Amino acid sequence: MKYTKMILASATLLLILGLLGVLSLDVDSQTDDRHSRKSEDSNFPTVSFADRSMASEDSVSPELRRRRNDKFTGSGWVRSTVSEDTKFVFLNNHWQQGLSALPVDKSDVVVVATVNTAGAFLSGDRTGVYSEFQADVVEIYKNDLQSSLRTSDSVSLHCAGGKVHYPDGPSVTYVVRGQDMPRVGGTYVFFLVSDIERSSYYILTAYEIRGEKIATLDGLRGDEKAGWVFQKLNGTSRIDFDRLLRSEVTSKSHKGEKNQ
C-alpha cells in the first residue's frame, strides 16, 4: 500500500512540473529559416549568460529573486556553450495537454492586465531560464485566492523561456514549443496559477486584446500537428470572447460549488 501511494505521489508531481514547464523533456535545437519564422522571438526578454550578479534594476529582494530562480534549477535546458549557428532551443513538454481554449478550471486567477516591464533571468544553477513581467490589473474575471486582488494592482507574472546572450557568441532563444511571450505595452486576458511562495503568478496562456479583436498568444507558431486548442479563438471579436469567458467562469464556479 505504501509503495502504491509513493508511485501515485510521484506521478502527480511529474504532472504538475510538466504543466508548469519545469521539466526539460525532448529538447532540440533549430537553426533553419523555417523554424525561425515559426518562432518569432522579438518579445522574448534577454539575459546575459556571463552576468552572474543580480540585475541592478531588479525590483525584488535578493531572497525573493533566489526563490524565483530556484524554481527552474535543475531543468538542464540552458546550455553552457552553443554553436554559432544555433538560434533556438525548443522544449517539448506537452504543456498544452489537459488545457481547454479557456482554461478557467485550471486557473486560480483570470484577469485583464497591461504589461509594463519584462525581464529574463537564469536559474540558480544556470541551466534554466524564465521570463518575468510586471502588469497592471485592469479587470478581474475570476479570483479563487484568499488574498484581495483589485483593479489597478500591479502583479508579477512569469513563464519558462527567454533569450540568452552568450559572451563572444550568439543570442539563443529558449522556447517552450507553442508558447509565445507577452509584449510590453500589450493588454491581455491572462489565465494564471498562483505561486504564493514566490509572490508571483505562472502564465498558463493568454489572449491579447487588439482593439475589437482577440489575438491568440500561444499555439500559432507551434507544431501544427499538435492541435493547439487556442487557435480557434484567434480573431474572435472582443464582445464574443467576453461573453464566452464569462459563461465559462460562471459554469465552472457553479460546478465547483456543487462539488463542495
Backbone hydrogen bonds in HBPLUS format (Angstrom, degrees):
<---DONOR---> <-ACCEPTOR-->    atom                        ^
c    i                          cat <-CA-CA->   ^        H-A-AA   ^      H-
h    n   atom  resd res      DA  || num        DHA   H-A  angle D-A-AA Bond
n    s   type  num  typ     dist DA aas  dist angle  dist       angle   num
A0005-LYS N   A0001-MET O   3.03 MM   4  6.34 157.1  2.08 150.4 156.2     1
A0006-MET N   A0002-LYS O   3.02 MM   4  6.28 151.0  2.11 145.2 152.9     2
A0007-ILE N   A0003-TYR O   3.07 MM   4  6.38 153.7  2.14 147.3 153.8     3
A0008-LEU N   A0004-THR O   3.01 MM   4  6.30 162.6  2.05 152.4 156.7     4
A0009-ALA N   A0005-LYS O   2.92 MM   4  6.08 158.1  1.96 147.9 154.0     5
A0010-SER N   A0006-MET O   2.97 MM   4  6.12 157.0  2.02 145.8 151.9     6
A0011-ALA N   A0007-ILE O   2.95 MM   4  6.16 158.1  1.99 149.8 155.8     7
A0012-THR N   A0008-LEU O   2.99 MM   4  6.18 155.2  2.05 145.9 152.5     8
A0013-LEU N   A0009-ALA O   3.02 MM   4  6.25 158.9  2.06 147.5 152.8     9
A0014-LEU N   A0010-SER O   3.02 MM   4  6.26 160.1  2.06 150.1 155.0    10
A0015-LEU N   A0011-ALA O   3.05 MM   4  6.26 151.7  2.14 144.3 151.8    11
A0016-ILE N   A0012-THR O   3.06 MM   4  6.36 158.8  2.11 151.6 156.5    12
A0017-LEU N   A0013-LEU O   2.98 MM   4  6.20 168.9  1.99 155.2 158.0    13
A0018-GLY N   A0014-LEU O   2.90 MM   4  5.98 152.2  1.98 142.9 150.9    14
A0019-LEU N   A0015-LEU O   3.02 MM   4  6.23 152.6  2.10 143.9 150.8    15
A0020-LEU N   A0016-ILE O   3.04 MM   4  6.32 152.1  2.12 149.5 156.8    16
A0022-VAL N   A0017-LEU O   3.10 MM   5  5.44 162.4  2.13 159.9 157.8    17
A0021-GLY N   A0018-GLY O   3.24 MM   3  5.24 158.3  2.29 100.0 106.3    18
A0028-ASP N   A0090-PHE O   3.04 MM  62  5.29 153.1  2.11 137.9 146.3    19
A0090-PHE N   A0028-ASP O   2.65 MM  62  5.29 155.9  1.71 175.3 170.7    20
A0030-GLN N   A0088-PHE O   3.05 MM  58  5.36 157.4  2.10 139.0 141.3    21
A0088-PHE N   A0030-GLN O   3.32 MM  58  5.36 148.3  2.42 158.1 162.2    22
A0036-SER N   A0032-ASP O   3.19 MM   4  6.42 150.8  2.28 143.2 151.8    23
A0037-ARG N   A0033-ASP O   2.90 MM   4  6.06 157.6  1.95 155.2 157.9    24
A0038-LYS N   A0034-ARG O   3.31 MM   4  6.53 147.6  2.43 135.8 144.3    25
A0039-SER N   A0035-HIS O   3.02 MM   4  6.10 115.9  2.45 137.1 152.2    26
A0039-SER N   A0036-SER O   3.21 MM   3  5.14 149.4  2.31  96.7 105.8    27
A0044-PHE N   A0041-ASP O   3.07 MM   3  5.29 163.3  2.09 112.0 117.3    28
A0163-LYS N   A0045-PRO O   2.81 MM 118  5.87 169.3  1.82 169.6 166.5    29
A0047-VAL N   A0163-LYS O   2.85 MM 116  6.33 149.3  1.95 159.7 169.0    30
A0165-HIS N   A0047-VAL O   2.88 MM 118  6.16 162.1  1.91 148.7 154.6    31
A0049-PHE N   A0165-HIS O   2.88 MM 116  5.87 174.8  1.89 155.2 156.2    32
A0058-ASP N   A0055-ALA O   3.00 MM   3  5.23 162.7  2.03 113.0 116.1    33
A0065-ARG N   A0061-SER O   2.90 MM   4  6.17 161.2  1.94 157.3 163.5    34
A0066-ARG N   A0062-PRO O   2.89 MM   4  6.07 151.2  1.97 141.9 149.9    35
A0067-ARG N   A0063-GLU O   3.11 MM   4  6.43 154.8  2.17 145.4 151.1    36
A0068-ARG N   A0064-LEU O   2.99 MM   4  6.28 156.4  2.04 148.9 155.5    37
A0069-ASN N   A0065-ARG O   2.80 MM   4  6.02 160.8  1.84 153.9 159.5    38
A0070-ASP N   A0066-ARG O   2.87 MM   4  6.00 157.0  1.93 149.0 155.3    39
A0071-LYS N   A0068-ARG O   3.34 MM   3  5.52 144.2  2.48  99.4 108.7    40
A0072-PHE N   A0069-ASN O   3.08 MM   3  5.90 151.8  2.16 120.8 126.6    41
A0073-THR N   A0070-ASP O   3.14 MM   3  4.84 162.1  2.18  98.9 104.4    42
A0077-TRP N   A0127-THR O   2.82 MM  50  5.45 128.7  2.09 151.9 155.5    43
A0078-VAL N   A0127-THR O   2.70 MM  49  4.46 161.8  1.73 121.6 123.7    44
A0086-THR N   A0083-SER O   3.19 MM   3  5.54 168.3  2.21 114.2 117.4    45
A0173-THR N   A0087-LYS O   2.95 MM  86  6.24 171.8  1.96 150.2 147.7    46
A0089-VAL N   A0173-THR O   2.98 MM  84  6.33 153.9  2.05 150.0 151.6    47
A0175-VAL N   A0089-VAL O   2.97 MM  86  6.22 152.4  2.05 143.8 152.8    48
A0091-LEU N   A0175-VAL O   2.79 MM  84  6.12 147.7  1.89 153.2 156.8    49
A0177-ARG N   A0091-LEU O   2.87 MM  86  5.66 162.4  1.90 141.4 147.4    50
A0097-GLN N   A0094-HIS O   3.20 MM   3  5.85 165.6  2.22 118.9 123.1    51
A0099-LEU N   A0096-GLN O   3.08 MM   3  5.53 160.9  2.12 135.9 136.0    52
A0104-VAL N   A0102-LEU O   2.68 MM   2  5.66 142.4  1.82 109.6  97.7    53
A0106-LYS N   A0103-PRO O   3.25 MM   3  5.45 140.7  2.42 100.7 110.9    54
A0107-SER N   A0104-VAL O   3.10 MM   3  5.16 157.4  2.16 105.8 112.9    55
A0108-ASP N   A0192-LEU O   2.82 MM  84  6.01 141.3  1.97 150.5 163.2    56
A0144-ASP N   A0108-ASP O   2.92 MM  36  5.28 170.2  1.93 163.0 165.7    57
A0109-VAL N   A0192-LEU O   3.23 MM  83  5.19 168.7  2.24 138.9 140.6    58
A0192-LEU N   A0109-VAL O   2.86 MM  83  5.19 172.1  1.87 172.9 170.2    59
A0110-VAL N   A0142-LYS O   3.01 MM  32  4.90 160.1  2.05 129.2 130.9    60
A0141-TYR N   A0110-VAL O   2.82 MM  31  5.32 156.8  1.87 152.4 158.5    61
A0142-LYS N   A0110-VAL O   3.13 MM  32  4.90 157.9  2.18 138.0 138.1    62
A0111-VAL N   A0190-PHE O   3.10 MM  79  5.42 148.4  2.20 144.7 152.9    63
A0190-PHE N   A0111-VAL O   2.71 MM  79  5.42 154.2  1.78 168.6 171.7    64
A0112-VAL N   A0139-GLU O   2.78 MM  27  4.92 163.8  1.81 143.1 147.2    65
A0138-VAL N   A0112-VAL O   2.67 MM  26  5.34 174.5  1.67 152.8 153.4    66
A0139-GLU N   A0112-VAL O   3.23 MM  27  4.92 158.5  2.28 130.8 132.4    67
A0113-ALA N   A0188-TYR O   2.91 MM  75  5.60 154.0  1.98 155.5 163.5    68
A0188-TYR N   A0113-ALA O   2.94 MM  75  5.60 165.5  1.96 156.4 154.6    69
A0114-THR N   A0136-ASP O   2.94 MM  22  5.27 150.5  2.03 143.9 146.5    70
A0136-ASP N   A0114-THR O   2.91 MM  22  5.27 151.6  2.00 147.0 147.1    71
A0115-VAL N   A0186-GLY O   2.95 MM  71  5.71 162.4  1.98 168.0 166.6    72
A0185-GLY N   A0115-VAL O   2.79 MM  70  5.33 163.2  1.81 139.9 145.8    73
A0116-ASN N   A0134-GLN O   2.77 MM  18  5.66 172.5  1.77 162.9 165.5    74
A0117-THR N   A0134-GLN O   3.41 MM  17  5.24 158.8  2.46 134.5 139.2    75
A0134-GLN N   A0117-THR O   3.14 MM  17  5.24 155.5  2.20 129.1 135.1    76
A0119-GLY N   A0132-GLU O   2.93 MM  13  5.35 146.0  2.04 151.2 160.1    77
A0132-GLU N   A0119-GLY O   2.77 MM  13  5.35 164.3  1.79 163.6 167.8    78
A0121-PHE N   A0130-TYR O   2.92 MM   9  5.59 158.7  1.96 163.8 170.3    79
A0130-TYR N   A0121-PHE O   2.98 MM   9  5.59 159.3  2.02 159.0 165.7    80
A0123-SER N   A0128-GLY O   2.81 MM   5  4.93 152.7  1.88 137.4 136.6    81
A0126-ARG N   A0123-SER O   2.99 MM   3  4.87 157.5  2.05 104.2 111.1    82
A0161-GLY N   A0129-VAL O   2.92 MM  32  5.36 168.7  1.93 134.9 131.3    83
A0131-SER N   A0159-CYS O   2.88 MM  28  5.58 162.2  1.91 168.0 173.1    84
A0159-CYS N   A0131-SER O   3.06 MM  28  5.58 147.2  2.17 150.2 157.4    85
A0133-PHE N   A0157-LEU O   2.72 MM  24  5.01 161.3  1.75 146.3 151.6    86
A0157-LEU N   A0133-PHE O   2.77 MM  24  5.01 166.6  1.78 154.5 158.6    87
A0135-ALA N   A0155-VAL O   2.96 MM  20  5.43 164.3  1.98 156.3 161.5    88
A0155-VAL N   A0135-ALA O   2.81 MM  20  5.43 163.8  1.83 161.1 164.0    89
A0137-VAL N   A0153-ASP O   2.83 MM  16  5.46 169.8  1.84 165.4 167.7    90
A0152-SER N   A0137-VAL O   2.70 MM  15  5.06 171.5  1.71 143.0 146.2    91
A0153-ASP N   A0150-ARG O   3.12 MM   3  5.62 155.2  2.18 129.8 132.4    92
A0201-TYR N   A0156-SER O   2.93 MM  45  6.29 139.0  2.10 143.4 156.2    93
A0158-HIS N   A0201-TYR O   2.86 MM  43  6.26 144.4  1.99 161.8 169.0    94
A0203-ILE N   A0158-HIS O   3.07 MM  45  6.14 160.4  2.11 164.4 166.3    95
A0162-GLY N   A0174-TYR O   3.11 MM  12  5.37 152.4  2.19 137.9 145.4    96
A0174-TYR N   A0162-GLY O   2.83 MM  12  5.37 171.8  1.83 155.9 155.1    97
A0164-VAL N   A0172-VAL O   2.81 MM   8  5.31 169.0  1.82 155.0 153.6    98
A0172-VAL N   A0164-VAL O   2.82 MM   8  5.31 154.8  1.88 156.4 151.4    99
A0166-TYR N   A0170-PRO O   3.07 MM   4  5.78 168.0  2.08 149.6 153.5   100
A0169-GLY N   A0166-TYR O   3.06 MM   3  5.01 139.0  2.24 134.6 124.8   101
A0179-GLN N   A0176-VAL O   2.84 MM   3  5.55 165.5  1.86 153.6 154.6   102
A0219-GLY N   A0178-GLY O   2.64 MM  41  4.55 164.5  1.66 151.9 154.2   103
A0186-GLY N   A0183-ARG O   3.07 MM   3  5.49 161.7  2.11 130.1 133.2   104
A0209-ILE N   A0187-THR O   2.83 MM  22  5.73 172.8  1.83 159.2 160.7   105
A0189-VAL N   A0207-TYR O   2.73 MM  18  5.16 156.7  1.79 149.4 156.4   106
A0207-TYR N   A0189-VAL O   3.04 MM  18  5.16 146.7  2.15 132.0 142.4   107
A0191-PHE N   A0205-THR O   3.08 MM  14  5.61 164.0  2.11 167.5 162.4   108
A0204-LEU N   A0191-PHE O   2.84 MM  13  5.51 162.4  1.87 162.7 166.7   109
A0193-VAL N   A0202-TYR O   2.91 MM   9  5.04 155.5  1.97 143.2 151.4   110
A0202-TYR N   A0193-VAL O   2.73 MM   9  5.04 163.3  1.76 155.0 155.6   111
A0195-ASP N   A0200-SER O   2.83 MM   5  5.25 154.1  1.89 160.4 152.6   112
A0198-ARG N   A0195-ASP O   3.10 MM   3  5.62 138.5  2.28 109.9 120.5   113
A0200-SER N   A0195-ASP O   3.21 MM   5  5.25 171.8  2.22 138.6 140.9   114
A0199-SER N   A0196-ILE O   3.12 MM   3  4.95 165.0  2.14 104.0 108.7   115
A0217-LEU N   A0206-ALA O   3.24 MM  11  5.65 147.2  2.35 153.7 148.5   116
A0208-GLU N   A0215-ALA O   2.80 MM   7  5.02 149.5  1.89 160.1 155.5   117
A0215-ALA N   A0208-GLU O   2.85 MM   7  5.02 166.3  1.87 149.5 154.1   118
A0210-ARG N   A0213-LYS O   2.89 MM   3  5.27 160.4  1.92 156.2 159.6   119
A0213-LYS N   A0210-ARG O   3.09 MM   3  5.27 165.8  2.11 123.5 125.9   120
A0238-ARG N   A0212-GLU O   2.75 MM  26  5.09 155.2  1.81 133.0 131.9   121
A0214-ILE N   A0236-THR O   2.79 MM  22  5.31 136.2  1.98 154.2 168.1   122
A0235-GLY N   A0214-ILE O   2.69 MM  21  5.19 155.4  1.75 166.5 171.7   123
A0226-ALA N   A0223-ASP O   2.90 MM   3  5.54 164.6  1.92 122.0 127.2   124
A0233-LEU N   A0230-PHE O   3.19 MM   3  5.91 160.2  2.23 119.6 124.8   125
A0234-ASN N   A0231-GLN O   3.05 MM   3  5.33 161.0  2.08 111.5 117.7   126
A0236-THR N   A0233-LEU O   3.09 MM   3  5.41 160.2  2.13 132.6 131.1   127
A0241-PHE N   A0237-SER O   2.93 MM   4  6.11 163.5  1.95 156.6 161.7   128
A0242-ASP N   A0238-ARG O   2.98 MM   4  6.06 160.1  2.03 144.6 150.0   129
A0243-ARG N   A0239-ILE O   3.05 MM   4  6.27 156.2  2.11 145.4 151.8   130
A0244-LEU N   A0240-ASP O   2.93 MM   4  6.16 163.4  1.96 151.4 155.5   131
A0245-LEU N   A0241-PHE O   2.90 MM   4  6.05 163.5  1.93 154.0 158.5   132
A0246-ARG N   A0242-ASP O   2.97 MM   4  6.07 165.8  1.99 149.4 153.4   133
A0247-SER N   A0243-ARG O   3.06 MM   4  6.15 156.2  2.12 145.3 152.0   134
A0248-GLU N   A0244-LEU O   2.99 MM   4  6.20 151.1  2.07 143.3 151.3   135
A0249-VAL N   A0245-LEU O   2.89 MM   4  6.16 159.4  1.94 154.0 159.2   136
A0250-THR N   A0246-ARG O   2.99 MM   4  6.15 163.0  2.02 147.0 151.5   137
A0251-SER N   A0247-SER O   2.93 MM   4  6.05 159.1  1.97 144.9 151.2   138
A0252-LYS N   A0248-GLU O   2.94 MM   4  6.07 167.5  1.95 151.7 154.7   139
A0253-SER N   A0249-VAL O   2.96 MM   4  6.01 148.3  2.06 143.0 152.0   140
A0254-HIS N   A0250-THR O   3.04 MM   4  6.23 161.4  2.08 150.1 154.0   141
A0255-LYS N   A0251-SER O   3.08 MM   4  6.27 154.5  2.14 144.2 151.7   142
A0256-GLY N   A0252-LYS O   2.97 MM   4  6.10 150.0  2.06 139.4 147.2   143
A0257-GLU N   A0253-SER O   3.03 MM   4  6.29 150.4  2.12 145.0 152.6   144
A0258-LYS N   A0254-HIS O   3.12 MM   4  6.37 151.8  2.21 145.0 151.6   145
A0259-ASN N   A0255-LYS O   3.20 MM   4  6.40 141.4  2.35 139.1 148.9   146
A0260-GLN N   A0257-GLU O   3.32 MM   3  5.34 153.0  2.39  98.2 105.9   147
